[in-house]
Amino acid sequence: MTHGQVLLKIARMKMKYALAACLLILIGTAFAQDDDDYSKLNFVVVKDYNGKPIRNASVVLHPVGKNGKQERGGIQLKCDAEGKANYDGVPYGKLRVQVLMPGFQTFGDDYVVDKPEMEIVIKLKRPVEQYSIYSDKNNDVKGESSPSETKKEETKPSKDKPQ
């Protein structure tokens, strides 16, 4: 092997190493950008009237499309004793959050995930009395009389029908 061939071989090896280094740098920046496109969400669920945490509340996360419609899929989280739940790896974009707990009103709202870490405090309210246009103050249906107002008719034998 001549001196020129050796130099050519060394140059090719240097190019291979330089190419490998460039690929590693590109892959590294791609992963670094991926980390920036995901967020860690921390949820705190508390009672609206006193601020105390609600344990075992169900936090449901649904992705929302560009058209504002809820997409398929989602994840359900449970709150711990301090009313906290978290999820790491939520992609940036719109997210629909629903919180369900027996004895409280269901909560639902859309959030824009655009930071590496976000804390969302959710205040659940007690259920309120429901109103209906079909009932009056006593919850009696209009057009029908209440049981206290109902007159009991006496059943008399009919003269037309033998018994």
DSSP file (Angstrom, degrees, kcal/mol; ACC not computed):
  #  RESIDUE AA STRUCTURE BP1 BP2  ACC     N-H-->O    O-->H-N    N-H-->O    O-->H-N    TCO  KAPPA ALPHA  PHI   PSI    X-CA   Y-CA   Z-CA
    1    1 A M              0   0    0      0, 0.0     2,-0.1     0, 0.0     0, 0.0   0.000 360.0 360.0 360.0 131.3    0.0    0.0    0.0
    2    2 A T     >  -     0   0    0      1,-0.1     4,-1.9     4,-0.0     5,-0.2  -0.328 360.0-105.3 -84.9 168.4    1.5    3.3   -1.0
    3    3 A H  H  > S+     0   0    0      1,-0.2     4,-1.9     2,-0.2     5,-0.1   0.860 120.4  53.0 -61.4 -38.2    1.6    6.5    1.1
    4    4 A G  H  > S+     0   0    0      1,-0.2     4,-2.0     2,-0.2    -1,-0.2   0.873 107.3  51.2 -66.0 -39.7   -1.2    8.0   -1.0
    5    5 A Q  H  > S+     0   0    0      2,-0.2     4,-2.2     1,-0.2    -1,-0.2   0.876 108.7  51.5 -67.5 -36.7   -3.5    5.1   -0.5
    6    6 A V  H  X S+     0   0    0     -4,-1.9     4,-2.2     2,-0.2    -2,-0.2   0.920 110.2  48.5 -64.7 -44.1   -3.0    5.2    3.3
    7    7 A L  H  X S+     0   0    0     -4,-1.9     4,-2.2     1,-0.2    -2,-0.2   0.884 111.1  50.8 -64.0 -38.3   -3.8    8.9    3.3
    8    8 A L  H  X S+     0   0    0     -4,-2.0     4,-2.1     2,-0.2    -1,-0.2   0.900 109.7  50.2 -64.6 -41.8   -7.0    8.3    1.3
    9    9 A K  H  X S+     0   0    0     -4,-2.2     4,-2.0     1,-0.2    -2,-0.2   0.895 111.0  48.9 -64.0 -41.1   -8.0    5.5    3.7
   10   10 A I  H  X S+     0   0    0     -4,-2.2     4,-2.3     2,-0.2    -2,-0.2   0.893 109.7  52.3 -65.6 -40.5   -7.5    7.8    6.7
   11   11 A A  H  X S+     0   0    0     -4,-2.2     4,-2.0     1,-0.2    -2,-0.2   0.901 108.9  49.9 -63.4 -41.6   -9.5   10.6    5.0
   12   12 A R  H  X S+     0   0    0     -4,-2.1     4,-2.1     2,-0.2    -1,-0.2   0.900 110.2  50.3 -64.7 -40.5  -12.4    8.1    4.4
   13   13 A M  H  X S+     0   0    0     -4,-2.0     4,-2.3     1,-0.2    -2,-0.2   0.907 109.6  50.9 -64.5 -41.0  -12.4    7.0    8.0
   14   14 A K  H  X S+     0   0    0     -4,-2.3     4,-2.4     1,-0.2    -1,-0.2   0.884 109.5  50.9 -63.0 -38.4  -12.5   10.6    9.2
   15   15 A M  H  X S+     0   0    0     -4,-2.0     4,-2.5     2,-0.2    -1,-0.2   0.891 109.3  50.8 -66.2 -39.3  -15.4   11.3    6.9
   16   16 A K  H  X S+     0   0    0     -4,-2.1     4,-2.5     2,-0.2    -2,-0.2   0.921 112.7  45.9 -64.0 -43.9  -17.3    8.3    8.3
   17   17 A Y  H  X S+     0   0    0     -4,-2.3     4,-2.5     2,-0.2    -2,-0.2   0.897 112.8  50.1 -65.9 -39.8  -16.7    9.5   11.9
   18   18 A A  H  X S+     0   0    0     -4,-2.4     4,-2.2     2,-0.2    -2,-0.2   0.904 112.0  48.0 -64.8 -40.6  -17.7   13.0   11.0
   19   19 A L  H  X S+     0   0    0     -4,-2.5     4,-2.3     2,-0.2    -2,-0.2   0.912 111.8  49.5 -65.7 -42.7  -20.9   11.7    9.4
   20   20 A A  H  X S+     0   0    0     -4,-2.5     4,-2.4     2,-0.2    -2,-0.2   0.907 110.7  50.7 -62.3 -41.8  -21.6    9.5   12.4
   21   21 A A  H  X S+     0   0    0     -4,-2.5     4,-2.2     1,-0.2    -2,-0.2   0.908 109.7  50.3 -63.1 -41.7  -21.1   12.5   14.7
   22   22 A C  H  X S+     0   0    0     -4,-2.2     4,-2.5     2,-0.2    -2,-0.2   0.910 110.1  50.1 -63.1 -41.9  -23.5   14.6   12.6
   23   23 A L  H  X S+     0   0    0     -4,-2.3     4,-2.7     1,-0.2     5,-0.2   0.913 109.9  50.4 -62.7 -42.5  -26.1   11.9   12.8
   24   24 A L  H  X S+     0   0    0     -4,-2.4     4,-2.5     1,-0.2    -1,-0.2   0.900 110.7  49.4 -62.5 -39.7  -25.8   11.7   16.5
   25   25 A I  H  X S+     0   0    0     -4,-2.2     4,-2.3     2,-0.2    -2,-0.2   0.919 112.0  48.2 -65.3 -43.0  -26.1   15.4   16.9
   26   26 A L  H  X S+     0   0    0     -4,-2.5     4,-2.0     2,-0.2    -2,-0.2   0.918 113.1  47.2 -63.9 -43.5  -29.2   15.4   14.7
   27   27 A I  H  X S+     0   0    0     -4,-2.7     4,-2.3     1,-0.2    -2,-0.2   0.911 111.5  52.1 -63.9 -42.4  -30.8   12.5   16.6
   28   28 A G  H  X S+     0   0    0     -4,-2.5     4,-2.1     1,-0.2    -2,-0.2   0.897 110.4  46.8 -61.4 -42.3  -30.0   14.2   19.9
   29   29 A T  H  X S+     0   0    0     -4,-2.3     4,-2.2     2,-0.2    -1,-0.2   0.852 109.3  55.4 -70.2 -32.3  -31.6   17.5   18.9
   30   30 A A  H  X S+     0   0    0     -4,-2.0     4,-2.0     2,-0.2    -2,-0.2   0.929 110.8  44.4 -63.8 -44.0  -34.7   15.6   17.6
   31   31 A F  H  X S+     0   0    0     -4,-2.3     4,-1.9     2,-0.2    -2,-0.2   0.880 111.3  53.8 -67.8 -36.4  -35.1   14.0   21.0
   32   32 A A  H  X S+     0   0    0     -4,-2.1     4,-1.1     1,-0.2    -1,-0.2   0.892 109.2  48.6 -64.6 -38.3  -34.5   17.3   22.8
   33   33 A Q  H  X S+     0   0    0     -4,-2.2     4,-1.0     1,-0.2    -1,-0.2   0.879 107.1  56.3 -68.6 -37.0  -37.3   18.9   20.7
   34   34 A D  H >< S+     0   0    0     -4,-2.0     3,-0.7     1,-0.2     4,-0.3   0.891 103.4  54.4 -60.4 -39.2  -39.6   16.0   21.5
   35   35 A D  H >< S+     0   0    0     -4,-1.9     3,-0.9     1,-0.2    -1,-0.2   0.851 106.4  52.5 -62.9 -33.4  -39.1   16.7   25.2
   36   36 A D  H 3< S+     0   0    0     -4,-1.1    -1,-0.2     1,-0.2    -2,-0.2   0.716 102.2  59.9 -74.5 -20.0  -40.1   20.3   24.6
   37   37 A D  T << S+     0   0    0     -4,-1.0    55,-2.2    -3,-0.7     2,-0.3   0.411  99.0  68.1 -89.5   2.1  -43.3   19.1   22.9
   38   38 A Y  E <   -A   91   0A   0     -3,-0.9     2,-0.3    -4,-0.3    50,-0.0  -0.905  66.1-157.4-123.6 152.1  -44.6   17.2   25.9
   39   39 A S  E     -A   90   0A   0     51,-2.7    51,-2.5    -2,-0.3    50,-1.5  -0.865  16.9-130.9-127.2 157.5  -45.8   18.6   29.3
   40   40 A K  E     -Ab  88 117A   0     76,-2.2    78,-2.6    -2,-0.3     2,-0.5  -0.955  27.1-157.7-106.1 122.6  -46.2   17.3   32.8
   41   41 A L  E     -Ab  87 118A   0     46,-2.9    46,-2.3    -2,-0.6     2,-0.5  -0.878   6.8-165.9-105.7 131.5  -49.6   18.1   34.2
   42   42 A N  E     -Ab  86 119A   0     76,-2.8    78,-3.2    -2,-0.5     2,-0.4  -0.972   8.7-163.3-115.2 123.1  -50.3   18.4   37.9
   43   43 A F  E     -Ab  85 120A   0     42,-3.8    42,-2.0    -2,-0.5     2,-0.4  -0.867   9.1-171.3-108.8 139.9  -53.9   18.4   39.0
   44   44 A V  E     -Ab  84 121A   0     76,-2.3    78,-3.1    -2,-0.4     2,-0.6  -0.985   7.6-164.0-128.2 119.6  -55.2   19.4   42.4
   45   45 A V  E     + b   0 122A   0     38,-3.1     9,-2.5    -2,-0.4     2,-0.3  -0.917  18.7 165.9-109.8 121.3  -58.9   18.7   43.1
   46   46 A V  E     -Cb  53 123A   0     76,-2.7    78,-2.7    -2,-0.6     2,-0.3  -0.857  41.9 -93.9-131.2 163.5  -60.5   20.6   46.0
   47   47 A K  E  >  - b   0 124A   0      5,-2.8     4,-2.1    -2,-0.3     3,-0.3  -0.607  30.3-139.1 -76.1 136.2  -63.9   21.4   47.5
   48   48 A D  T  4 S+     0   0    0     76,-2.9    77,-0.1    -2,-0.3    -1,-0.1   0.863  96.9  49.0 -64.5 -38.1  -65.2   24.7   46.2
   49   49 A Y  T  4 S+     0   0    0     75,-0.3    -1,-0.2     1,-0.1    76,-0.1   0.695 131.0  10.3 -84.4 -19.5  -66.7   25.8   49.5
   50   50 A N  T  4 S-     0   0    0     -3,-0.3    -2,-0.2     2,-0.2    -1,-0.1   0.466  89.3-122.1-137.9  -3.1  -63.7   25.1   51.9
   51   51 A G     <  +     0   0    0     -4,-2.1    -3,-0.1     1,-0.2    -2,-0.0   0.550  58.9 146.4  76.3   6.6  -60.7   24.3   49.7
   52   52 A K        -     0   0    0      1,-0.1    -5,-2.8    -6,-0.1    -1,-0.2  -0.510  54.3-101.6 -76.9 146.5  -60.1   20.9   51.3
   53   53 A P  B     -C   46   0A   0      0, 0.0     2,-0.6     0, 0.0    -7,-0.3  -0.288  24.9-138.7 -68.4 152.2  -58.7   18.2   49.0
   54   54 A I    >   -     0   0    0     -9,-2.5     3,-0.7    28,-0.1    -9,-0.2  -0.952  18.9-151.0-112.2 114.9  -61.0   15.5   47.5
   55   55 A R  T 3  S+     0   0    0     -2,-0.6    25,-0.2     1,-0.2    26,-0.2  -0.544  72.5  18.4 -87.3 154.0  -59.4   12.1   47.4
   56   56 A N  T 3  S+     0   0    0     23,-1.5    -1,-0.2    24,-0.3     2,-0.1   0.602  80.2 154.9  65.0  15.8  -60.2    9.4   44.9
   57   57 A A    <   -     0   0    0     -3,-0.7    22,-2.1    23,-0.2     2,-0.6  -0.469  44.6-123.0 -68.1 146.6  -61.7   11.9   42.4
   58   58 A S  E     -DE  78 100B   0     42,-2.7    42,-2.5    20,-0.2     2,-0.6  -0.839  23.1-165.6 -97.5 120.5  -61.5   10.6   38.8
   59   59 A V  E     -DE  77  99B   0     18,-2.8    18,-3.4    -2,-0.6     2,-0.5  -0.933   6.7-166.7-108.1 117.9  -59.7   13.0   36.4
   60   60 A V  E     -DE  76  98B   0     38,-3.3    38,-2.5    -2,-0.6     2,-0.5  -0.915   2.1-161.0-111.3 127.9  -60.3   12.1   32.7
   61   61 A L  E     +DE  75  97B   0     14,-3.1    14,-2.0    -2,-0.5    36,-0.2  -0.921  10.4 178.5-111.3 128.7  -58.1   13.5   30.0
   62   62 A H  E     - E   0  96B   0     34,-2.5    34,-3.4    -2,-0.5    12,-0.2  -0.995  27.9-123.9-127.8 132.4  -59.2   13.6   26.3
   63   63 A P  E     - E   0  95B   0      0, 0.0     8,-2.7     0, 0.0     2,-0.4  -0.472  24.6-144.6 -69.0 147.9  -57.3   15.1   23.4
   64   64 A V  B     -G   70   0C   0     30,-1.6    30,-0.4     6,-0.2     6,-0.2  -0.964  11.6-133.1-117.9 130.3  -59.2   17.7   21.4
   65   65 A G    >   -     0   0    0      4,-3.0     3,-1.7    -2,-0.4     6,-0.0  -0.116  31.3 -98.0 -73.3 174.3  -58.9   18.0   17.6
   66   66 A K  T 3  S+     0   0    0      1,-0.3    -1,-0.1     2,-0.1    -2,-0.0   0.754 124.2  59.0 -65.9 -24.0  -58.3   21.2   15.7
   67   67 A N  T 3  S-     0   0    0      2,-0.1    -1,-0.3     1,-0.0     3,-0.1   0.445 119.8-109.4 -84.5   0.3  -62.0   21.3   14.9
   68   68 A G  S <  S+     0   0    0     -3,-1.7     2,-0.3     1,-0.3    -2,-0.1   0.445  77.3 129.8  88.1   0.6  -62.8   21.4   18.7
   69   69 A K        -     0   0    0      1,-0.1    -4,-3.0    -5,-0.0    -1,-0.3  -0.654  66.4-106.2 -90.9 146.3  -64.2   17.9   18.8
   70   70 A Q  B     -G   64   0C   0     -2,-0.3    -6,-0.2    -6,-0.2     2,-0.1  -0.510  37.4-141.4 -69.0 129.9  -63.1   15.3   21.3
   71   71 A E        -     0   0    0     -8,-2.7    -1,-0.1    -2,-0.3     2,-0.0  -0.401  26.8 -85.5 -88.0 168.3  -60.8   12.7   19.7
   72   72 A R  S    S+     0   0    0     -2,-0.1    -1,-0.2   -10,-0.1     2,-0.1  -0.295  90.4  34.9 -68.9 157.6  -60.7    9.0   20.5
   73   73 A G        +     0   0    0    -11,-0.1     2,-0.3    -3,-0.1    -2,-0.0  -0.273  56.4 161.8  91.3 179.7  -58.7    7.8   23.3
   74   74 A G        -     0   0    0    -12,-0.2     2,-0.3    -2,-0.1   -12,-0.2  -0.849  29.2-110.6 147.7 177.5  -57.9    9.3   26.6
   75   75 A I  E     -D   61   0B   0    -14,-2.0   -14,-3.1    -2,-0.3     2,-0.5  -0.993  13.3-143.0-144.1 147.9  -56.7    8.5   30.1
   76   76 A Q  E     -D   60   0B   0     -2,-0.3     2,-0.3   -16,-0.2   -16,-0.2  -0.949  17.3-172.2-115.8 131.1  -58.2    8.3   33.5
   77   77 A L  E     -D   59   0B   0    -18,-3.4   -18,-2.8    -2,-0.5     2,-0.4  -0.847  13.3-142.3-116.6 154.7  -56.3    9.3   36.7
   78   78 A K  E     -D   58   0B   0     -2,-0.3   -20,-0.2   -20,-0.2     2,-0.2  -0.957  20.5-123.7-116.3 137.9  -57.3    8.9   40.4
   79   79 A C        -     0   0    0    -22,-2.1   -23,-1.5    -2,-0.4     6,-0.2  -0.498  22.8-132.3 -77.6 147.7  -56.5   11.6   43.0
   80   80 A D    >   -     0   0    0      4,-2.4     3,-2.0   -25,-0.2   -24,-0.3  -0.098  44.3 -75.2 -84.4-169.2  -54.5   10.6   46.0
   81   81 A A  T 3  S+     0   0    0      1,-0.3   -26,-0.2   -26,-0.2    -2,-0.1   0.745 133.9  53.1 -63.7 -24.0  -55.4   11.5   49.6
   82   82 A E  T 3  S-     0   0    0      2,-0.1    -1,-0.3   -28,-0.1   -28,-0.1   0.318 120.2-108.1 -92.4   8.2  -54.2   15.1   49.1
   83   83 A G  S <  S+     0   0    0     -3,-2.0   -38,-3.1     1,-0.3     2,-0.4   0.719  76.2 136.1  75.0  21.1  -56.5   15.5   46.0
   84   84 A K  E     +A   44   0A   0    -40,-0.2    -4,-2.4   -31,-0.1     2,-0.3  -0.808  24.5 165.3-108.9 144.0  -53.5   15.4   43.6
   85   85 A A  E     -A   43   0A   0    -42,-2.0   -42,-3.8    -2,-0.4     2,-0.3  -0.978  10.6-173.0-146.7 147.1  -53.0   13.5   40.4
   86   86 A N  E     -A   42   0A   0     -2,-0.3     2,-0.3   -44,-0.2   -44,-0.2  -0.975  11.1-165.8-143.2 158.9  -50.3   14.0   37.7
   87   87 A Y  E     -A   41   0A   0    -46,-2.3   -46,-2.9    -2,-0.3     2,-0.4  -0.964   8.8-156.4-147.2 125.3  -49.4   12.8   34.3
   88   88 A D  E    S+A   40   0A   0     -2,-0.3   -48,-0.2   -48,-0.2    29,-0.1  -0.852  72.5  41.2-104.1 135.9  -46.1   13.2   32.4
   89   89 A G  E     +     0   0A   0    -50,-1.5    -1,-0.2    -2,-0.4   -49,-0.2   0.714  64.4 156.9 103.2  25.9  -45.9   13.1   28.7
   90   90 A V  E     -A   39   0A   0    -51,-2.5   -51,-2.7    -3,-0.3    -1,-0.3  -0.738  42.0-124.8 -83.0 123.1  -49.0   15.1   27.6
   91   91 A P  E     -A   38   0A   0      0, 0.0   -53,-0.2     0, 0.0    22,-0.2  -0.350  30.8 -97.0 -68.0 148.9  -48.5   16.4   24.1
   92   92 A Y  S    S+     0   0    0    -55,-2.2     2,-0.3    20,-0.1    22,-0.2  -0.295  83.6  65.8 -61.0 148.4  -48.9   20.2   23.5
   93   93 A G  E    S- F   0 113B   0     20,-2.0    20,-3.3    -3,-0.1     2,-0.2  -0.860  91.3 -22.7 133.5-167.1  -52.3   21.2   22.2
   94   94 A K  E     - F   0 112B   0    -30,-0.4   -30,-1.6    -2,-0.3     2,-0.4  -0.549  54.9-174.2 -81.1 142.5  -55.9   21.3   23.4
   95   95 A L  E     -EF  63 111B   0     16,-2.8    16,-3.1    -2,-0.2     2,-0.5  -0.998  17.7-143.5-139.3 131.3  -56.9   18.9   26.2
   96   96 A R  E     -EF  62 110B   0    -34,-3.4   -34,-2.5    -2,-0.4     2,-0.5  -0.849  19.2-163.8 -96.2 125.7  -60.4   18.3   27.6
   97   97 A V  E     -EF  61 109B   0     12,-3.1    12,-2.1    -2,-0.5     2,-0.4  -0.938   8.7-178.9-113.7 127.5  -60.4   17.7   31.3
   98   98 A Q  E     -EF  60 108B   0    -38,-2.5   -38,-3.3    -2,-0.5     2,-0.5  -0.979   7.6-163.8-123.2 138.9  -63.3   16.1   33.1
   99   99 A V  E     -EF  59 107B   0      8,-2.2     8,-2.4    -2,-0.4     2,-0.4  -0.989   8.2-174.0-125.8 127.0  -63.5   15.5   36.9
  100  100 A L  E     +E   58   0B   0    -42,-2.5   -42,-2.7    -2,-0.5     6,-0.1  -0.958  13.2 156.0-123.5 137.5  -66.1   13.1   38.4
  101  101 A M    >   -     0   0    0     -2,-0.4     3,-1.8     3,-0.4   -44,-0.1  -0.886  44.7-109.6-158.0 126.2  -66.8   12.4   42.0
  102  102 A P  T 3  S+     0   0    0      0, 0.0     3,-0.1     0, 0.0    -2,-0.0  -0.309 106.3  28.7 -56.8 137.3  -70.0   11.1   43.6
  103  103 A G  T 3  S+     0   0    0      1,-0.3     2,-0.3    23,-0.0     0, 0.0   0.440 111.3  80.9  90.8   0.7  -71.7   13.8   45.6
  104  104 A F  S <  S-     0   0    0     -3,-1.8    -3,-0.4    22,-0.2    -1,-0.3  -0.934  87.1 -95.6-134.9 158.0  -70.2   16.7   43.5
  105  105 A Q        -     0   0    0     20,-3.1     2,-0.3    -2,-0.3    20,-0.2  -0.470  48.0-105.9 -68.3 143.4  -71.1   18.3   40.2
  106  106 A T        -     0   0    0     -2,-0.1     2,-0.4    -6,-0.1    -6,-0.2  -0.548  35.8-146.4 -70.5 134.2  -69.2   16.9   37.2
  107  107 A F  E     +F   99   0B   0     -8,-2.4    -8,-2.2    -2,-0.3     2,-0.3  -0.817  22.7 169.6-103.1 142.3  -66.5   19.4   36.1
  108  108 A G  E     +F   98   0B   0     -2,-0.4     2,-0.3   -10,-0.2   -10,-0.2  -0.947   6.6 144.7-154.0 134.4  -65.4   19.8   32.5
  109  109 A D  E     -F   97   0B   0    -12,-2.1   -12,-3.1    -2,-0.3     2,-0.4  -0.980  39.5-117.0-161.8 157.0  -63.3   22.3   30.7
  110  110 A D  E     -F   96   0B   0     -2,-0.3     2,-0.3   -14,-0.2   -14,-0.2  -0.825  29.2-169.9-100.6 139.8  -60.8   22.6   27.8
  111  111 A Y  E     -F   95   0B   0    -16,-3.1   -16,-2.8    -2,-0.4     2,-0.7  -0.939  21.6-131.1-127.0 149.6  -57.2   23.7   28.4
  112  112 A V  E     -F   94   0B   0     -2,-0.3     2,-0.8   -18,-0.2   -18,-0.2  -0.910  19.6-151.1-100.2 116.9  -54.3   24.6   26.1
  113  113 A V  E     +F   93   0B   0    -20,-3.3   -20,-2.0    -2,-0.7   -72,-0.0  -0.794  42.5 137.0 -89.4 112.1  -51.2   22.7   27.1
  114  114 A D        +     0   0    0     -2,-0.8    -1,-0.1   -22,-0.2   -22,-0.1   0.218  47.0  74.0-143.3  14.7  -48.3   24.9   26.0
  115  115 A K  S    S-     0   0    0      1,-0.1   -75,-0.1   -78,-0.0     3,-0.1  -0.934  80.2-118.4-129.9 154.0  -45.8   24.8   28.9
  116  116 A P  S    S+     0   0    0      0, 0.0   -76,-2.2     0, 0.0     2,-0.3   0.808 104.0  18.7 -61.8 -28.9  -43.3   22.1   30.0
  117  117 A E  E    S+b   40   0A   0    -78,-0.2     2,-0.4   -29,-0.1   -76,-0.2  -0.984  71.7 178.5-145.2 132.7  -45.1   21.9   33.4
  118  118 A M  E     -b   41   0A   0    -78,-2.6   -76,-2.8    -2,-0.3     2,-0.5  -0.983  16.6-152.1-134.6 144.8  -48.6   23.0   34.3
  119  119 A E  E     -b   42   0A   0     -2,-0.4     2,-0.5   -78,-0.2   -76,-0.2  -0.977  12.1-167.5-116.0 128.3  -50.6   22.9   37.5
  120  120 A I  E     -b   43   0A   0    -78,-3.2   -76,-2.3    -2,-0.5     2,-0.5  -0.964   4.4-159.9-118.7 118.7  -54.4   22.9   37.2
  121  121 A V  E     -b   44   0A   0     -2,-0.5     2,-0.5   -78,-0.2   -76,-0.2  -0.870   9.2-166.2 -99.5 125.6  -56.5   23.5   40.3
  122  122 A I  E     -b   45   0A   0    -78,-3.1   -76,-2.7    -2,-0.5     2,-0.6  -0.954   6.3-158.2-117.8 125.6  -60.1   22.2   40.0
  123  123 A K  E     -b   46   0A   0     -2,-0.5     2,-0.3   -78,-0.2   -76,-0.2  -0.907  11.0-153.5-106.6 114.2  -62.8   23.3   42.5
  124  124 A L  E     -b   47   0A   0    -78,-2.7   -76,-2.9    -2,-0.6   -75,-0.3  -0.676   8.4-147.8 -89.4 140.4  -65.7   20.9   42.6
  125  125 A K        -     0   0    0     -2,-0.3   -20,-3.1   -20,-0.2     3,-0.1  -0.716  19.6-107.6-104.5 154.6  -69.1   22.2   43.7
  126  126 A R        -     0   0    0     -2,-0.3   -22,-0.2   -22,-0.2    -1,-0.1  -0.442  49.8 -91.6 -70.5 152.8  -71.9   20.5   45.6
  127  127 A P        -     0   0    0      0, 0.0     2,-0.3     0, 0.0    -1,-0.1  -0.392  42.4-144.0 -66.4 147.1  -74.9   19.6   43.5
  128  128 A V        -     0   0    0      1,-0.1     2,-0.1    -3,-0.1    -3,-0.0  -0.726  29.5 -84.3-108.6 161.5  -77.7   22.2   43.4
  129  129 A E        -     0   0    0     -2,-0.3     2,-0.3     1,-0.1    -1,-0.1  -0.395  46.3-128.4 -63.9 137.4  -81.4   21.7   43.3
  130  130 A Q        -     0   0    0     -2,-0.1     2,-0.3    -3,-0.0    -1,-0.1  -0.689  18.5-148.3 -90.6 142.5  -82.6   21.2   39.8
  131  131 A Y        -     0   0    0     -2,-0.3     2,-0.4     3,-0.0     3,-0.0  -0.821  10.9-167.6-110.2 149.5  -85.5   23.3   38.4
  132  132 A S    >   -     0   0    0     -2,-0.3     3,-0.9     3,-0.2     7,-0.1  -0.992  27.3-143.2-136.4 143.2  -88.1   22.3   35.9
  133  133 A I  T 3  S+     0   0    0     -2,-0.4    -1,-0.1     1,-0.2     9,-0.0   0.608 102.5  63.1 -75.9 -10.0  -90.7   24.2   34.0
  134  134 A Y  T 3  S+     0   0    0      7,-0.1     8,-2.2     2,-0.1     2,-0.3   0.424  99.1  57.9 -95.1   0.1  -93.0   21.3   34.5
  135  135 A S  B <   -H  141   0D   0     -3,-0.9     6,-0.2     6,-0.2    -3,-0.2  -0.928  67.6-140.6-131.4 156.4  -93.2   21.4   38.2
  136  136 A D    >   -     0   0    0      4,-1.6     3,-1.9    -2,-0.3    -4,-0.1  -0.162  52.6 -69.6 -96.5-164.0  -94.3   24.0   40.8
  137  137 A K  T 3  S+     0   0    0      1,-0.3    -2,-0.0     2,-0.1    -1,-0.0   0.834 133.8  51.5 -59.0 -34.3  -92.7   24.8   44.2
  138  138 A N  T 3  S-     0   0    0      2,-0.1    -1,-0.3     1,-0.0     3,-0.1   0.321 115.8-113.3 -87.4   9.3  -93.8   21.4   45.7
  139  139 A N    <   +     0   0    0     -3,-1.9     2,-0.4     1,-0.3    -2,-0.1   0.746  68.2 147.9  62.5  25.0  -92.3   19.5   42.8
  140  140 A D        -     0   0    0      1,-0.0    -4,-1.6     6,-0.0     2,-0.3  -0.726  54.6-111.9 -87.4 140.8  -95.8   18.5   41.7
  141  141 A V  B >   -H  135   0D   0     -2,-0.4     3,-1.7    -6,-0.2    -6,-0.2  -0.548  36.7-108.9 -73.7 133.8  -96.2   18.0   38.0
  142  142 A K  T 3  S+     0   0    0     -8,-2.2     3,-0.1    -2,-0.3    -1,-0.1  -0.333 103.3  28.4 -63.1 141.1  -98.5   20.7   36.5
  143  143 A G  T 3  S+     0   0    0      1,-0.3     2,-0.4    -3,-0.1    -1,-0.3   0.265 107.5  85.5  91.9 -12.6 -101.8   19.4   35.4
  144  144 A E  S <  S-     0   0    0     -3,-1.7    -1,-0.3     0, 0.0     2,-0.2  -0.928  76.3-125.6-118.7 145.8 -101.8   16.6   38.0
  145  145 A S        -     0   0    0     -2,-0.4    -4,-0.1    -3,-0.1     5,-0.1  -0.587  26.8-109.1 -89.8 154.4 -102.9   17.0   41.5
  146  146 A S    >>  -     0   0    0     -2,-0.2     4,-1.1     1,-0.1     3,-1.0  -0.360  32.8-105.8 -75.7 161.1 -100.8   16.1   44.5
  147  147 A P  T 34 S+     0   0    0      0, 0.0     3,-0.3     0, 0.0    -1,-0.1   0.821 120.7  55.5 -58.3 -31.5 -101.6   13.0   46.5
  148  148 A S  T 34 S+     0   0    0      1,-0.2    -3,-0.0     3,-0.0    -2,-0.0   0.788 109.9  46.3 -72.1 -25.9 -103.0   15.2   49.4
  149  149 A E  T <4 S+     0   0    0     -3,-1.0     2,-0.3     2,-0.1    -1,-0.2   0.604  86.6 108.1 -90.2 -12.8 -105.4   16.9   47.0
  150  150 A T     <  -     0   0    0     -4,-1.1     2,-0.5    -3,-0.3    -4,-0.0  -0.488  63.2-142.8 -71.0 127.3 -106.6   13.7   45.4
  151  151 A K        -     0   0    0     -2,-0.3     2,-0.6     1,-0.0    -2,-0.1  -0.762  13.4-130.4 -90.7 132.6 -110.1   12.9   46.4
  152  152 A K        -     0   0    0     -2,-0.5     2,-0.4     1,-0.0    -1,-0.0  -0.702  19.8-140.8 -84.2 126.9 -110.8    9.3   46.8
  153  153 A E        -     0   0    0     -2,-0.6     2,-0.3     1,-0.0    -1,-0.0  -0.677  15.2-122.5 -87.8 140.1 -113.9    8.2   45.0
  154  154 A E        -     0   0    0     -2,-0.4     2,-0.8     1,-0.1    -1,-0.0  -0.606  21.3-129.3 -78.9 139.6 -116.2    5.8   46.7
  155  155 A T        -     0   0    0     -2,-0.3    -1,-0.1     3,-0.0     3,-0.0  -0.814  30.9-177.6 -93.1 113.6 -116.7    2.7   44.7
  156  156 A K        -     0   0    0     -2,-0.8     2,-0.1     1,-0.0     0, 0.0  -0.848  34.0-102.5-108.1 144.6 -120.4    2.0   44.5
  157  157 A P        -     0   0    0      0, 0.0     2,-0.2     0, 0.0     6,-0.0  -0.431  40.6-117.2 -64.5 139.7 -121.9   -1.0   42.8
  158  158 A S        -     0   0    0      1,-0.1     5,-0.0    -2,-0.1     3,-0.0  -0.560   7.6-143.8 -80.1 141.1 -123.2   -0.1   39.4
  159  159 A K  S    S+     0   0    0     -2,-0.2    -1,-0.1     1,-0.2     0, 0.0   0.765  99.4  55.4 -73.3 -25.1 -127.0   -0.5   38.8
  160  160 A D  S    S+     0   0    0      1,-0.1    -1,-0.2     2,-0.0    -2,-0.0   0.803 102.5  58.5 -79.8 -29.3 -126.3   -1.7   35.2
  161  161 A K  S    S-     0   0    0     -3,-0.0     2,-0.1     2,-0.0    -3,-0.1  -0.874  79.0-134.2-108.6 126.9 -123.9   -4.5   36.0
  162  162 A P              0   0    0      0, 0.0    -3,-0.1     0, 0.0    -2,-0.0  -0.468 360.0 360.0 -73.8 150.2 -124.9   -7.4   38.2
  163  163 A Q              0   0    0     -2,-0.1    -2,-0.0    -5,-0.0     0, 0.0   0.425 360.0 360.0-104.9 360.0 -122.4   -8.4   40.8
